[in-house]
Amino acid sequence: MNHLIGSLEYFKARGEGKTPGLLQPAPRTTYDQTVQHLQNVTVATAEAWRRPGALDQTIDTGARTMPGSAMVTIIASELLTHGWDLAKATGQQMPADEVDVDQVLDRMKRSLEPEARQPGFGPEVQPLPGARPIDRLAAFLGRTP
């Protein structure tokens, strides 16, 4: 959860047109404070990317430049994948039926170069036949569904 909060803080700043520092995990706090922080930063990140021009900006990540619209795909993947991680760790299923996960997966497949998988992503895992889209995304990003 702390990694996800730190990622969302970074992405929120990007959506606001700011240049954040290096991605940092959130400081450790109580469980309730962490959940509240995660909820707040998720809403703030969505609001930042809804502002006029956010999707049209060019983002310099230090490693490359990308359009804001491409960063939104990364944000969606981050939320979905780490939401999946949290659900899996707590014996639940990620509720993603109202999200076009296949679109996120397709864009990640087109943008994530094999040589860029490390250190952030493990090798692609083969999902089970008939796997839910969220499980196929998790498998593509190196998780075992």
C-alpha positions in Angstrom: 0.0 0.0 0.0 2.9 2.4 0.8 4.4 1.8 -2.7 1.0 2.4 -4.3 0.6 5.6 -2.3 4.0 6.8 -3.3 3.3 6.0 -7.0 0.1 7.9 -6.9 1.7 10.9 -5.3 4.2 10.9 -8.2 1.5 10.5 -10.8 -0.7 13.2 -9.2 2.2 15.7 -9.5 2.6 14.7 -13.1 -1.1 15.2 -13.8 -0.8 18.7 -12.2 2.0 19.5 -14.6 4.7 19.4 -11.9 8.0 17.6 -12.0 8.1 15.4 -8.9 11.3 14.0 -7.4 12.1 10.4 -7.5 9.2 8.0 -6.7 9.1 7.4 -3.0 7.0 5.0 -0.9 4.7 6.7 1.6 5.9 6.8 5.2 4.7 4.0 7.4 1.7 4.9 9.5 -1.2 3.0 11.1 -3.4 0.8 9.0 -6.3 3.3 9.2 -4.1 6.2 8.3 -2.6 4.3 5.4 -6.0 3.4 4.0 -7.2 7.0 4.3 -4.0 8.2 2.6 -4.5 5.7 -0.2 -8.1 6.8 -0.7 -7.3 10.5 -0.7 -4.3 10.2 -3.1 -6.4 8.1 -5.5 -9.1 10.7 -5.7 -6.5 13.5 -6.0 -4.7 11.7 -8.8 -7.9 11.2 -10.7 -8.7 14.9 -10.3 -5.3 15.9 -11.5 -5.6 13.9 -14.7 -9.1 15.3 -15.3 -7.8 18.9 -15.5 -7.8 20.5 -19.0 -4.7 19.7 -20.9 -3.4 17.0 -18.6 -3.6 14.3 -21.3 -2.0 16.5 -23.9 1.1 17.4 -21.9 4.5 15.8 -22.8 6.1 14.1 -19.7 9.8 13.8 -19.4 10.4 10.8 -17.1 14.2 11.2 -17.2 14.4 7.9 -19.2 12.2 9.1 -22.0 9.4 11.4 -22.9 5.8 10.3 -23.3 2.4 11.9 -23.9 0.2 12.4 -20.8 -2.3 10.0 -22.4 0.4 7.2 -22.3 1.1 8.0 -18.6 -2.6 7.5 -17.8 -2.3 3.9 -19.1 0.6 3.4 -16.7 -1.5 4.8 -13.9 -4.4 2.5 -14.7 -2.1 -0.4 -14.8 -0.5 0.6 -11.5 -3.9 0.8 -9.8 -5.2 -2.4 -11.3 -2.1 -4.4 -10.7 -1.4 -3.3 -7.1 -5.2 -3.6 -6.4 -4.9 -7.1 -7.6 -1.8 -7.7 -5.4 -3.7 -6.4 -2.3 -6.8 -8.5 -3.2 -4.7 -11.6 -3.7 -2.8 -11.0 -0.4 -6.0 -10.8 1.5 -7.8 -13.7 -0.1 -10.1 -11.6 -2.3 -10.7 -11.0 -6.0 -10.0 -7.6 -7.5 -13.4 -6.1 -8.5 -12.6 -4.9 -12.0 -15.6 -5.9 -14.0 -16.6 -2.3 -14.8 -13.1 -1.4 -16.0 -11.8 -2.0 -19.6 -8.9 -4.0 -18.4 -8.3 -5.5 -21.8 -7.6 -2.0 -23.2 -5.1 -1.4 -20.4 -3.5 -4.8 -21.1 -3.3 -4.1 -24.8 -1.6 -0.8 -24.3 0.8 -2.2 -21.8 1.7 -5.0 -24.2 2.4 -2.4 -26.9 4.4 -0.1 -24.6 6.3 -2.4 -22.2 9.5 -3.4 -24.1 10.9 -6.8 -23.0 14.2 -5.2 -22.0 12.3 -2.7 -19.7 10.6 -5.4 -17.6 13.4 -5.4 -15.0 13.5 -4.4 -12.2 9.9 -3.4 -12.0 8.2 -6.4 -13.6 8.9 -10.1 -13.6 8.7 -12.4 -16.6 5.3 -12.8 -18.2 3.3 -15.7 -16.7 0.9 -17.7 -18.8 -2.6 -17.2 -17.4 -5.1 -20.0 -17.2 -7.5 -20.5 -20.1 -10.5 -18.3 -19.7 -8.8 -16.1 -17.1 -10.5 -12.8 -16.2 -9.0 -9.7 -17.8 -7.5 -8.5 -14.5 -5.8 -11.9 -14.0 -4.4 -11.7 -17.6 -3.0 -8.2 -16.8 -1.4 -9.5 -13.6 0.1 -12.5 -15.5 1.5 -10.2 -18.2 3.2 -8.1 -15.5 4.8 -11.1 -13.8 2.2 -12.2 -11.2 1.0 -15.8 -10.8 -2.8 -15.7 -10.9 
